[in-house]
Amino acid sequence: MDAVAGERRITYDARGLAEPVAETPRISEIDGDKAQFDAHDLTTRQINLELRWLLYEQGVNDVTVLNPGAKHSLGVGILTRCRITFEGSLGYFGCGIIDGPEVRVKGRVGWSACENMMSGVVVIDSNAGSLTAAAIRGGDVVVKGRVGARTGIDQKGGTVIVLGDAGSMTGFMMQRGRQIFCGNVGPGLGDSMYDGTIYVAGKVASLGIDCIPGEWTDADTELIERKFRIHGLGAPPEFQKFVCGKVLYNYDNLEPSERKLVL
């Protein structure tokens, strides 16, 4: 039994299950180890399949995606060293669960960009939504504009660099890694953080529970200067440093009033 879906014919077997069908014909222009394709008329699935085909089967390591159209979940699950450029904005969950690629987004990104990133570099030329770099384990996420709330929550490693402002609850439950903010940060900075370091050049609306100012060291200066040099961000401004006060490590030592506050 056959059924037509758009221009694609779906064939069903005797059990009524859809049999595999051929994917959209390949549209990329390949030149050696580089390629590009226009994503304007493609679905999210088609774009991601085209990326995987180029990177895993054609030996391409530098892909440019034209007209991504702010579609959601683009560039996810790429687990190889390569370079990907999106000539436009991405929607929600862009570049999640990646391990190795260098990604450039020449536009904005929506919520939860780079979630669970393991290694690599993602540079976003404009603003990013809430939950950027949530739970990342490694790599660098650079946002040249502003970010929304809860940036880098549950961060387990890596570095987040934001040239603009950040929203509320930034660094919530941070476990490890670095966050560098050149602008102002909203209320609840570093709330319930376990470890890691947060640097802020602008004003902080308020610190979250157990986030305290830290003592500046030469290692902090070296880190900031190295990251700004690597990513071509110019001379870094002067930062404040914030770390975990480690009070929440020992709930049994809290006074009853304190226990009620944090629990």
Salt bridges, closest charged atoms under 4 A:
ASP13 OD2 - ARG15 NH2 3.21
GLU23 OE2 - ARG45 NH2 3.35
ASP41 OD1 - HIS40 ND1 2.86
GLU50 OE1 - ARG26 NH1 3.37
ASP62 OD2 - ARG83 NH1 3.92
GLU87 OE2 - LYS106 NZ 3.28
GLU102 OE1 - ARG83 NH2 3.54
ASP125 OD1 - ARG104 NE 2.79
ASP140 OD2 - LYS227 NZ 3.07
ASP140 OD2 - HIS231 NE2 2.80
ASP154 OD2 - LYS156 NZ 2.73
ASP220 OD2 - LYS241 NZ 2.89
GLU222 OE2 - ARG226 NE 2.79
